[in-house]
Amino acid sequence: MLGGMPMFWPGLLLSLVPAALLNRPVGRLLRAHWAVGFVLLLGLGGVVVATLLPDAFQLSEDAVRHCTVAGGRPRSPYELLHVRHIELKLATFAPVGFAAALAGTRRRAVVALLVAAVLPFAVSALHYALPVIGRDCDVQDVWDGVQGVVLGAAAGLLIGPLVRAVARQSWRRA
């Protein structure tokens, strides 16, 4: 599945550095625990590594701008669970939606979720604007990214009350 991306794991490991250095300020900005900032930054690093780095690190100098707009649609549950490249897209964008849903205040969570939902559109816009990286702009990729954000956000919204209850319990014991 990651055969065309030899630097995926090294790139993801490198994204641990900014996630480890900036997780507390990002957590404070979101009014959330530092772990939420860490997950958000690591998720953004995964998005950059999986979607914006050139395939196999070979820039395509003769690439032309191209964007496939036909056939974009939400995926069925069967496709989400059984098609390998879709799982990668969901796994790439879901942590961003998950962390955005766990932002501390309702207003910050809404803003973070809106920014997270725009992220797949921004990625495809960069694919179109920078054909030299050898990535095609595709509306289906946008749908897949938005579905990943939505699924991650749903998980965050479901788990959020449990996380907050556990955090309150740990504060009371301390």
KENUNU-996945 format. One record per residue: residue number from 1; y, z, x of N, C-alpha, C in turn; residue in three letters. Coordinates in Angstrom, 2 decimals, decimal comma. Layout:
+-----+---------+---------+---------+---------+---------+---------+---------+---------+---------+------+
|  nr |     nyy |     nzz |     nxx |    cayy |    cazz |    caxx |     cyy |     czz |     cxx | rest |
+-----+---------+---------+---------+---------+---------+---------+---------+---------+---------+------+
| NUM |       Y |       Z |       X |       Y |       Z |       X |       Y |       Z |       X |  ALA |
...
+-----+---------+---------+---------+---------+---------+---------+---------+---------+---------+------+
***
This chain:
+-----+---------+---------+---------+---------+---------+---------+---------+---------+---------+------+
|  nr |     nyy |     nzz |     nxx |    cayy |    cazz |    caxx |     cyy |     czz |     cxx | rest |
+-----+---------+---------+---------+---------+---------+---------+---------+---------+---------+------+
|   1 |   -1,19 |    0,00 |    0,82 |    0,00 |    0,00 |    0,00 |    1,26 |    0,00 |    0,87 |  MET |
|   2 |    1,25 |    0,73 |    1,97 |    2,41 |    0,77 |    2,86 |    2,20 |   -0,10 |    4,09 |  LEU |
|   3 |    1,26 |   -1,05 |    4,03 |    0,94 |   -1,88 |    5,17 |    2,11 |   -2,70 |    5,67 |  GLY |
|   4 |    2,99 |   -3,16 |    4,79 |    4,15 |   -3,94 |    5,19 |    5,32 |   -3,09 |    5,63 |  GLY |
|   5 |    5,14 |   -1,79 |    5,63 |    6,21 |   -0,86 |    6,00 |    5,73 |    0,09 |    7,09 |  MET |
|   6 |    5,61 |   -0,39 |    8,32 |    5,04 |    0,44 |    9,38 |    5,89 |    1,66 |    9,73 |  PRO |
|   7 |    7,15 |    1,64 |    9,37 |    8,01 |    2,77 |    9,73 |    8,28 |    3,70 |    8,54 |  MET |
|   8 |    7,49 |    3,59 |    7,47 |    7,74 |    4,44 |    6,31 |    7,59 |    5,92 |    6,66 |  PHE |
|   9 |    6,44 |    6,29 |    7,20 |    6,21 |    7,71 |    7,49 |    7,13 |    8,23 |    8,59 |  TRP |
|  10 |    7,34 |    7,49 |    9,69 |    8,32 |    7,98 |   10,67 |    9,73 |    8,10 |   10,07 |  PRO |
|  11 |   10,10 |    7,15 |    9,23 |   11,42 |    7,21 |    8,60 |   11,54 |    8,40 |    7,67 |  GLY |
|  12 |   10,48 |    8,67 |    6,92 |   10,49 |    9,83 |    6,02 |   10,54 |   11,12 |    6,83 |  LEU |
|  13 |    9,83 |   11,17 |    7,94 |    9,91 |   12,35 |    8,81 |   11,31 |   12,52 |    9,38 |  LEU |
|  14 |   11,96 |   11,42 |    9,74 |   13,33 |   11,51 |   10,23 |   14,30 |   11,99 |    9,15 |  LEU |
|  15 |   13,99 |   11,69 |    7,90 |   14,87 |   12,15 |    6,82 |   14,75 |   13,65 |    6,60 |  SER |
|  16 |   13,74 |   14,27 |    7,21 |   13,64 |   15,73 |    7,16 |   14,81 |   16,40 |    7,87 |  LEU |
|  17 |   15,34 |   15,75 |    8,89 |   16,44 |   16,35 |    9,67 |   17,68 |   16,57 |    8,82 |  VAL |
|  18 |   18,24 |   15,53 |    8,17 |   19,41 |   15,82 |    7,32 |   19,07 |   16,72 |    6,14 |  PRO |
|  19 |   17,84 |   16,61 |    5,62 |   17,46 |   17,49 |    4,51 |   17,45 |   18,95 |    4,96 |  ALA |
|  20 |   16,95 |   19,20 |    6,17 |   16,93 |   20,57 |    6,68 |   18,33 |   21,08 |    7,04 |  ALA |
|  21 |   19,19 |   20,20 |    7,52 |   20,53 |   20,62 |    7,92 |   21,51 |   20,76 |    6,76 |  LEU |
|  22 |   21,33 |   19,96 |    5,72 |   22,33 |   19,91 |    4,65 |   21,84 |   20,49 |    3,32 |  LEU |
|  23 |   20,64 |   21,07 |    3,29 |   20,10 |   21,53 |    2,01 |   20,92 |   22,66 |    1,40 |  ASN |
|  24 |   21,42 |   23,57 |    2,21 |   22,21 |   24,68 |    1,65 |   23,55 |   24,22 |    1,09 |  ARG |
|  25 |   24,33 |   23,39 |    1,82 |   25,58 |   22,92 |    1,20 |   25,35 |   22,09 |   -0,06 |  PRO |
|  26 |   24,30 |   21,26 |   -0,08 |   24,01 |   20,47 |   -1,27 |   23,55 |   21,37 |   -2,41 |  VAL |
|  27 |   22,75 |   22,37 |   -2,10 |   22,35 |   23,34 |   -3,11 |   23,55 |   24,07 |   -3,70 |  GLY |
|  28 |   24,50 |   24,47 |   -2,84 |   25,72 |   25,12 |   -3,34 |   26,54 |   24,16 |   -4,19 |  ARG |
|  29 |   26,64 |   22,91 |   -3,77 |   27,38 |   21,92 |   -4,54 |   26,79 |   21,75 |   -5,95 |  LEU |
|  30 |   25,47 |   21,77 |   -6,03 |   24,79 |   21,64 |   -7,31 |   24,71 |   22,97 |   -8,06 |  LEU |
|  31 |   25,11 |   24,06 |   -7,40 |   24,94 |   25,41 |   -7,94 |   23,47 |   25,68 |   -8,23 |  ARG |
|  32 |   22,66 |   25,33 |   -7,26 |   21,21 |   25,49 |   -7,38 |   20,67 |   26,10 |   -6,09 |  ALA |
|  33 |   19,43 |   26,41 |   -6,07 |   18,75 |   26,95 |   -4,90 |   18,76 |   25,90 |   -3,78 |  HIS |
|  34 |   18,70 |   26,36 |   -2,54 |   18,70 |   25,44 |   -1,41 |   17,50 |   24,49 |   -1,45 |  TRP |
|  35 |   16,39 |   24,93 |   -2,05 |   15,21 |   24,07 |   -2,13 |   15,48 |   22,83 |   -2,98 |  ALA |
|  36 |   16,33 |   22,97 |   -4,00 |   16,70 |   21,82 |   -4,83 |   17,49 |   20,82 |   -3,97 |  VAL |
|  37 |   18,41 |   21,33 |   -3,15 |   19,15 |   20,46 |   -2,23 |   18,21 |   19,77 |   -1,25 |  GLY |
|  38 |   17,21 |   20,50 |   -0,78 |   16,24 |   19,92 |    0,16 |   15,46 |   18,78 |   -0,50 |  PHE |
|  39 |   14,96 |   19,03 |   -1,72 |   14,18 |   18,00 |   -2,42 |   15,05 |   16,78 |   -2,71 |  VAL |
|  40 |   16,30 |   17,02 |   -3,11 |   17,21 |   15,91 |   -3,40 |   17,46 |   15,07 |   -2,15 |  LEU |
|  41 |   17,76 |   15,72 |   -1,04 |   18,04 |   14,98 |    0,20 |   16,80 |   14,28 |    0,73 |  LEU |
|  42 |   15,66 |   14,93 |    0,65 |   14,42 |   14,29 |    1,09 |   14,08 |   13,11 |    0,18 |  LEU |
|  43 |   14,32 |   13,25 |   -1,13 |   14,10 |   12,15 |   -2,06 |   15,01 |   10,97 |   -1,77 |  GLY |
|  44 |   16,29 |   11,26 |   -1,47 |   17,21 |   10,18 |   -1,11 |   16,78 |    9,50 |    0,18 |  LEU |
|  45 |   16,28 |   10,28 |    1,13 |   15,75 |    9,70 |    2,37 |   14,57 |    8,80 |    2,08 |  GLY |
|  46 |   13,70 |    9,21 |    1,16 |   12,57 |    8,37 |    0,78 |   13,01 |    7,07 |    0,12 |  GLY |
|  47 |   14,06 |    7,14 |   -0,70 |   14,59 |    5,93 |   -1,33 |   15,11 |    4,98 |   -0,27 |  VAL |
|  48 |   15,86 |    5,50 |    0,69 |   16,41 |    4,65 |    1,75 |   15,28 |    4,01 |    2,56 |  VAL |
|  49 |   14,31 |    4,82 |    2,97 |   13,22 |    4,32 |    3,80 |   12,37 |    3,30 |    3,05 |  VAL |
|  50 |   12,05 |    3,58 |    1,79 |   11,15 |    2,71 |    1,04 |   11,82 |    1,46 |    0,48 |  ALA |
|  51 |   13,13 |    1,51 |    0,25 |   13,75 |    0,38 |   -0,45 |   14,80 |   -0,37 |    0,35 |  THR |
|  52 |   15,39 |    0,25 |    1,35 |   16,51 |   -0,40 |    2,03 |   16,23 |   -0,84 |    3,46 |  LEU |
|  53 |   15,16 |   -0,34 |    4,05 |   14,84 |   -0,80 |    5,40 |   14,19 |   -2,18 |    5,31 |  LEU |
|  54 |   14,44 |   -3,03 |    6,28 |   13,81 |   -4,37 |    6,26 |   12,30 |   -4,26 |    6,30 |  PRO |
|  55 |   11,62 |   -5,16 |    5,60 |   10,16 |   -5,19 |    5,66 |    9,73 |   -5,41 |    7,10 |  ASP |
|  56 |    8,87 |   -4,53 |    7,58 |    8,31 |   -4,63 |    8,93 |    9,40 |   -4,71 |   10,00 |  ALA |
|  57 |   10,58 |   -4,26 |    9,68 |   11,71 |   -4,21 |   10,61 |   12,02 |   -5,55 |   11,25 |  PHE |
|  58 |   11,87 |   -6,61 |   10,48 |   12,24 |   -7,93 |   10,95 |   13,33 |   -8,46 |   10,04 |  GLN |
|  59 |   14,54 |   -8,55 |   10,57 |   15,64 |   -9,07 |    9,77 |   15,42 |  -10,56 |    9,53 |  LEU |
|  60 |   15,73 |  -11,00 |    8,34 |   15,56 |  -12,39 |    7,95 |   16,92 |  -13,08 |    7,99 |  SER |
|  61 |   17,16 |  -13,83 |    9,04 |   18,48 |  -14,44 |    9,22 |   18,70 |  -15,66 |    8,33 |  GLU |
|  62 |   17,63 |  -16,26 |    7,84 |   17,79 |  -17,43 |    6,99 |   17,62 |  -17,10 |    5,50 |  ASP |
|  63 |   17,70 |  -15,82 |    5,17 |   17,53 |  -15,39 |    3,77 |   18,73 |  -15,80 |    2,94 |  ALA |
|  64 |   18,45 |  -16,07 |    1,68 |   19,51 |  -16,42 |    0,74 |   19,54 |  -15,36 |   -0,36 |  VAL |
|  65 |   20,69 |  -15,24 |   -0,99 |   20,81 |  -14,28 |   -2,09 |   19,97 |  -14,76 |   -3,27 |  ARG |
|  66 |   19,18 |  -13,86 |   -3,79 |   18,32 |  -14,20 |   -4,91 |   18,09 |  -12,93 |   -5,73 |  HIS |
|  67 |   18,16 |  -13,06 |   -7,03 |   17,89 |  -11,92 |   -7,90 |   17,08 |  -12,40 |   -9,09 |  CYS |
|  68 |   15,91 |  -11,82 |   -9,27 |   15,05 |  -12,16 |  -10,39 |   15,45 |  -11,30 |  -11,57 |  THR |
|  69 |   15,91 |  -11,94 |  -12,63 |   16,36 |  -11,17 |  -13,79 |   15,44 |  -11,34 |  -14,99 |  VAL |
|  70 |   14,51 |  -12,24 |  -14,95 |   13,62 |  -12,48 |  -16,08 |   12,46 |  -11,49 |  -16,05 |  ALA |
|  71 |   12,05 |  -11,07 |  -17,23 |   10,83 |  -10,28 |  -17,35 |   10,98 |   -8,80 |  -17,07 |  GLY |
|  72 |   12,16 |   -8,30 |  -16,86 |   12,33 |   -6,87 |  -16,62 |   12,10 |   -6,07 |  -17,88 |  GLY |
|  73 |   11,24 |   -5,06 |  -17,79 |   10,93 |   -4,23 |  -18,95 |   10,36 |   -2,89 |  -18,48 |  ARG |
|  74 |   10,43 |   -1,89 |  -19,33 |    9,76 |   -0,63 |  -18,97 |    8,25 |   -0,85 |  -18,87 |  PRO |
|  75 |    7,62 |   -0,15 |  -17,97 |    6,17 |   -0,29 |  -17,77 |    5,41 |    0,55 |  -18,78 |  ARG |
|  76 |    4,24 |    0,10 |  -19,14 |    3,37 |    0,86 |  -20,03 |    2,75 |    2,02 |  -19,25 |  SER |
|  77 |    2,30 |    3,05 |  -19,95 |    1,63 |    4,16 |  -19,24 |    0,44 |    3,68 |  -18,42 |  PRO |
|  78 |   -0,30 |    2,69 |  -18,91 |   -1,44 |    2,17 |  -18,16 |   -0,97 |    1,58 |  -16,83 |  TYR |
|  79 |    0,09 |    0,76 |  -16,87 |    0,60 |    0,15 |  -15,65 |    1,11 |    1,22 |  -14,68 |  GLU |
|  80 |    1,78 |    2,24 |  -15,21 |    2,32 |    3,29 |  -14,35 |    1,23 |    4,00 |  -13,57 |  LEU |
|  81 |    0,05 |    4,12 |  -14,17 |   -1,02 |    4,87 |  -13,52 |   -2,00 |    4,01 |  -12,73 |  LEU |
|  82 |   -1,97 |    2,68 |  -12,91 |   -3,01 |    1,86 |  -12,31 |   -2,54 |    0,76 |  -11,36 |  HIS |
|  83 |   -1,26 |    0,54 |  -11,24 |   -0,77 |   -0,51 |  -10,35 |   -0,14 |    0,16 |   -9,13 |  VAL |
|  84 |   -0,68 |   -0,09 |   -7,96 |   -0,32 |    0,64 |   -6,75 |    1,17 |    0,56 |   -6,39 |  ARG |
|  85 |    1,78 |   -0,61 |   -6,37 |    3,17 |   -0,69 |   -5,93 |    4,11 |    0,00 |   -6,91 |  HIS |
|  86 |    3,70 |    0,11 |   -8,17 |    4,53 |    0,82 |   -9,15 |    4,48 |    2,32 |   -8,85 |  ILE |
|  87 |    3,30 |    2,82 |   -8,48 |    3,19 |    4,24 |   -8,13 |    4,11 |    4,59 |   -6,98 |  GLU |
|  88 |    4,23 |    3,70 |   -6,01 |    5,12 |    3,96 |   -4,88 |    6,57 |    4,03 |   -5,34 |  LEU |
|  89 |    6,98 |    3,12 |   -6,22 |    8,36 |    3,14 |   -6,71 |    8,63 |    4,42 |   -7,49 |  LYS |
|  90 |    7,68 |    4,82 |   -8,33 |    7,85 |    6,06 |   -9,08 |    7,92 |    7,25 |   -8,14 |  LEU |
|  91 |    7,03 |    7,27 |   -7,16 |    7,02 |    8,39 |   -6,21 |    8,29 |    8,41 |   -5,36 |  ALA |
|  92 |    8,92 |    7,27 |   -5,19 |   10,15 |    7,20 |   -4,40 |   11,33 |    7,77 |   -5,18 |  THR |
|  93 |   11,46 |    7,42 |   -6,44 |   12,62 |    7,82 |   -7,22 |   12,43 |    9,13 |   -7,99 |  PHE |
|  94 |   11,20 |    9,55 |   -8,26 |   10,96 |   10,76 |   -9,06 |   11,53 |   12,03 |   -8,43 |  ALA |
|  95 |   11,42 |   12,26 |   -7,11 |   12,00 |   13,49 |   -6,57 |   13,52 |   13,60 |   -6,76 |  PRO |
|  96 |   14,20 |   12,46 |   -6,77 |   15,65 |   12,48 |   -6,99 |   15,94 |   12,93 |   -8,41 |  VAL |
|  97 |   15,22 |   12,39 |   -9,39 |   15,40 |   12,82 |  -10,78 |   15,00 |   14,27 |  -10,98 |  GLY |
|  98 |   13,92 |   14,69 |  -10,32 |   13,45 |   16,07 |  -10,41 |   14,52 |   17,05 |   -9,92 |  PHE |
|  99 |   15,05 |   16,78 |   -8,73 |   16,07 |   17,68 |   -8,17 |   17,35 |   17,64 |   -8,98 |  ALA |
| 100 |   17,73 |   16,47 |   -9,47 |   18,95 |   16,37 |  -10,27 |   18,83 |   17,20 |  -11,55 |  ALA |
| 101 |   17,65 |   17,21 |  -12,15 |   17,45 |   17,99 |  -13,37 |   17,52 |   19,48 |  -13,12 |  ALA |
| 102 |   17,29 |   19,91 |  -11,89 |   17,31 |   21,33 |  -11,55 |   18,68 |   21,82 |  -11,07 |  LEU |
| 103 |   19,70 |   20,98 |  -11,18 |   21,05 |   21,42 |  -10,82 |   21,40 |   22,65 |  -11,65 |  ALA |
| 104 |   22,20 |   23,54 |  -11,06 |   22,44 |   24,86 |  -11,63 |   23,13 |   24,91 |  -12,98 |  GLY |
| 105 |   24,17 |   24,15 |  -13,19 |   24,86 |   24,19 |  -14,47 |   24,55 |   22,93 |  -15,26 |  THR |
| 106 |   24,73 |   23,01 |  -16,54 |   24,42 |   21,85 |  -17,40 |   25,28 |   20,65 |  -17,01 |  ARG |
| 107 |   26,56 |   20,88 |  -16,77 |   27,47 |   19,78 |  -16,40 |   27,04 |   19,15 |  -15,09 |  ARG |
| 108 |   26,71 |   19,96 |  -14,11 |   26,28 |   19,40 |  -12,82 |   24,95 |   18,66 |  -12,95 |  ARG |
| 109 |   24,08 |   19,16 |  -13,80 |   22,80 |   18,47 |  -14,01 |   23,03 |   17,11 |  -14,66 |  ALA |
| 110 |   23,93 |   17,05 |  -15,63 |   24,22 |   15,77 |  -16,29 |   24,80 |   14,78 |  -15,29 |  VAL |
| 111 |   25,76 |   15,24 |  -14,49 |   26,37 |   14,35 |  -13,50 |   25,33 |   13,90 |  -12,48 |  VAL |
| 112 |   24,51 |   14,84 |  -11,99 |   23,48 |   14,48 |  -11,01 |   22,47 |   13,51 |  -11,60 |  ALA |
| 113 |   22,10 |   13,70 |  -12,86 |   21,15 |   12,79 |  -13,49 |   21,75 |   11,40 |  -13,70 |  LEU |
| 114 |   23,03 |   11,34 |  -14,05 |   23,68 |   10,03 |  -14,19 |   23,74 |    9,30 |  -12,85 |  LEU |
| 115 |   24,07 |   10,03 |  -11,79 |   24,10 |    9,42 |  -10,46 |   22,69 |    8,96 |  -10,06 |  VAL |
| 116 |   21,70 |    9,79 |  -10,35 |   20,32 |    9,42 |  -10,03 |   19,88 |    8,18 |  -10,80 |  ALA |
| 117 |   20,31 |    8,06 |  -12,06 |   19,94 |    6,90 |  -12,87 |   20,62 |    5,63 |  -12,37 |  ALA |
| 118 |   21,77 |    5,75 |  -11,74 |   22,48 |    4,58 |  -11,21 |   21,88 |    4,15 |   -9,87 |  VAL |
| 119 |   21,18 |    5,04 |   -9,20 |   20,63 |    4,75 |   -7,87 |   19,77 |    3,48 |   -7,82 |  LEU |
| 120 |   18,84 |    3,23 |   -8,75 |   18,07 |    1,98 |   -8,68 |   18,95 |    0,73 |   -8,81 |  PRO |
| 121 |   20,02 |    0,82 |   -9,60 |   20,94 |   -0,32 |   -9,73 |   21,65 |   -0,56 |   -8,39 |  PHE |
| 122 |   22,06 |    0,52 |   -7,74 |   22,75 |    0,40 |   -6,45 |   21,82 |   -0,19 |   -5,40 |  ALA |
| 123 |   20,56 |    0,21 |   -5,41 |   19,59 |   -0,33 |   -4,46 |   19,43 |   -1,83 |   -4,66 |  VAL |
| 124 |   19,28 |   -2,27 |   -5,90 |   19,14 |   -3,71 |   -6,16 |   20,42 |   -4,47 |   -5,82 |  SER |
| 125 |   21,57 |   -3,86 |   -6,05 |   22,83 |   -4,49 |   -5,66 |   22,90 |   -4,67 |   -4,15 |  ALA |
| 126 |   22,42 |   -3,69 |   -3,41 |   22,39 |   -3,83 |   -1,94 |   21,38 |   -4,89 |   -1,52 |  LEU |
| 127 |   20,26 |   -4,97 |   -2,22 |   19,29 |   -6,04 |   -1,91 |   19,94 |   -7,41 |   -2,09 |  HIS |
| 128 |   20,73 |   -7,55 |   -3,13 |   21,41 |   -8,82 |   -3,38 |   22,52 |   -9,06 |   -2,36 |  TYR |
| 129 |   23,29 |   -8,03 |   -2,05 |   24,43 |   -8,18 |   -1,14 |   24,00 |   -8,38 |    0,31 |  ALA |
| 130 |   22,84 |   -7,85 |    0,67 |   22,37 |   -7,94 |    2,06 |   21,03 |   -8,65 |    2,14 |  LEU |
| 131 |   21,01 |   -9,96 |    1,93 |   19,72 |  -10,68 |    1,96 |   19,05 |  -10,63 |    3,33 |  PRO |
| 132 |   19,80 |  -10,30 |    4,36 |   19,26 |  -10,27 |    5,72 |   18,16 |   -9,21 |    5,87 |  VAL |
| 133 |   18,13 |   -8,18 |    5,00 |   17,07 |   -7,18 |    5,12 |   15,74 |   -7,66 |    4,55 |  ILE |
| 134 |   15,75 |   -8,84 |    3,92 |   14,50 |   -9,43 |    3,45 |   13,93 |   -8,80 |    2,20 |  GLY |
| 135 |   14,76 |   -8,15 |    1,42 |   14,31 |   -7,55 |    0,15 |   14,91 |   -8,33 |   -0,99 |  ARG |
| 136 |   14,10 |   -8,66 |   -1,96 |   14,58 |   -9,40 |   -3,12 |   15,14 |   -8,45 |   -4,16 |  ASP |
| 137 |   16,21 |   -8,89 |   -4,77 |   16,79 |   -8,19 |   -5,91 |   15,92 |   -8,54 |   -7,12 |  CYS |
| 138 |   15,48 |   -7,53 |   -7,85 |   14,60 |   -7,76 |   -8,99 |   14,90 |   -6,74 |  -10,08 |  ASP |
| 139 |   15,16 |   -7,22 |  -11,28 |   15,46 |   -6,33 |  -12,39 |   14,27 |   -5,42 |  -12,70 |  VAL |
| 140 |   13,05 |   -5,91 |  -12,49 |   11,88 |   -5,06 |  -12,72 |   11,88 |   -3,86 |  -11,78 |  GLN |
| 141 |   12,34 |   -4,05 |  -10,55 |   12,45 |   -2,92 |   -9,63 |   13,44 |   -1,88 |  -10,15 |  ASP |
| 142 |   14,51 |   -2,35 |  -10,79 |   15,48 |   -1,43 |  -11,38 |   14,81 |   -0,63 |  -12,49 |  VAL |
| 143 |   14,08 |   -1,31 |  -13,37 |   13,36 |   -0,61 |  -14,44 |   12,40 |    0,43 |  -13,86 |  TRP |
| 144 |   11,65 |    0,03 |  -12,83 |   10,69 |    0,95 |  -12,23 |   11,39 |    2,15 |  -11,62 |  ASP |
| 145 |   12,51 |    1,92 |  -10,95 |   13,27 |    3,02 |  -10,37 |   13,83 |    3,96 |  -11,42 |  GLY |
| 146 |   14,36 |    3,40 |  -12,49 |   14,89 |    4,24 |  -13,57 |   13,77 |    5,03 |  -14,22 |  VAL |
| 147 |   12,60 |    4,40 |  -14,40 |   11,47 |    5,15 |  -14,96 |   11,05 |    6,28 |  -14,03 |  GLN |
| 148 |   11,09 |    6,05 |  -12,73 |   10,78 |    7,11 |  -11,78 |   11,76 |    8,26 |  -11,89 |  GLY |
| 149 |   13,05 |    7,94 |  -11,99 |   14,06 |    8,98 |  -12,15 |   13,83 |    9,75 |  -13,45 |  VAL |
| 150 |   13,56 |    9,03 |  -14,54 |   13,36 |    9,68 |  -15,84 |   12,12 |   10,57 |  -15,82 |  VAL |
| 151 |   11,02 |   10,10 |  -15,24 |    9,82 |   10,93 |  -15,17 |   10,04 |   12,16 |  -14,29 |  LEU |
| 152 |   10,74 |   11,99 |  -13,17 |   11,07 |   13,13 |  -12,33 |   11,98 |   14,11 |  -13,05 |  GLY |
| 153 |   12,97 |   13,59 |  -13,77 |   13,89 |   14,46 |  -14,52 |   13,15 |   15,20 |  -15,62 |  ALA |
| 154 |   12,23 |   14,53 |  -16,30 |   11,45 |   15,20 |  -17,34 |   10,64 |   16,35 |  -16,75 |  ALA |
| 155 |   10,03 |   16,10 |  -15,60 |    9,29 |   17,18 |  -14,94 |   10,22 |   18,32 |  -14,54 |  ALA |
| 156 |   11,39 |   17,98 |  -14,03 |   12,36 |   19,02 |  -13,66 |   12,84 |   19,81 |  -14,86 |  GLY |
| 157 |   13,09 |   19,13 |  -15,96 |   13,55 |   19,82 |  -17,17 |   12,45 |   20,70 |  -17,76 |  LEU |
| 158 |   11,20 |   20,28 |  -17,63 |   10,09 |   21,11 |  -18,12 |    9,83 |   22,32 |  -17,22 |  LEU |
| 159 |    9,94 |   22,11 |  -15,93 |    9,64 |   23,17 |  -14,98 |   10,84 |   24,08 |  -14,75 |  ILE |
| 160 |   12,05 |   23,56 |  -14,99 |   13,28 |   24,31 |  -14,74 |   13,31 |   25,70 |  -15,32 |  GLY |
| 161 |   13,01 |   25,88 |  -16,62 |   13,04 |   27,24 |  -17,17 |   12,04 |   28,18 |  -16,49 |  PRO |
| 162 |   10,88 |   27,67 |  -16,13 |    9,90 |   28,48 |  -15,42 |   10,42 |   28,89 |  -14,05 |  LEU |
| 163 |   11,03 |   27,93 |  -13,34 |   11,59 |   28,22 |  -12,01 |   12,69 |   29,27 |  -12,11 |  VAL |
| 164 |   13,55 |   29,13 |  -13,11 |   14,64 |   30,09 |  -13,28 |   14,11 |   31,48 |  -13,64 |  ARG |
| 165 |   13,06 |   31,55 |  -14,46 |   12,48 |   32,84 |  -14,82 |   11,86 |   33,52 |  -13,61 |  ALA |
| 166 |   11,16 |   32,75 |  -12,79 |   10,57 |   33,31 |  -11,57 |   11,67 |   33,77 |  -10,62 |  VAL |
| 167 |   12,74 |   32,99 |  -10,51 |   13,85 |   33,38 |   -9,64 |   14,50 |   34,67 |  -10,13 |  ALA |
| 168 |   14,67 |   34,81 |  -11,45 |   15,26 |   36,04 |  -11,99 |   14,36 |   37,23 |  -11,71 |  ARG |
| 169 |   13,04 |   37,05 |  -11,85 |   12,10 |   38,13 |  -11,56 |   12,15 |   38,55 |  -10,10 |  GLN |
| 170 |   12,26 |   37,57 |   -9,20 |   12,31 |   37,91 |   -7,77 |   13,60 |   38,62 |   -7,43 |  SER |
| 171 |   14,70 |   38,30 |   -8,12 |   15,98 |   38,99 |   -7,89 |   15,89 |   40,45 |   -8,40 |  TRP |
| 172 |   15,20 |   40,66 |   -9,51 |   15,10 |   42,01 |  -10,06 |   14,26 |   42,90 |   -9,17 |  ARG |
| 173 |   13,22 |   42,35 |   -8,55 |   12,37 |   43,13 |   -7,65 |   13,07 |   43,48 |   -6,36 |  ARG |
| 174 |   13,97 |   42,63 |   -5,93 |   14,62 |   42,83 |   -4,61 |   15,65 |   43,92 |   -4,63 |  ALA |
+-----+---------+---------+---------+---------+---------+---------+---------+---------+---------+------+
***
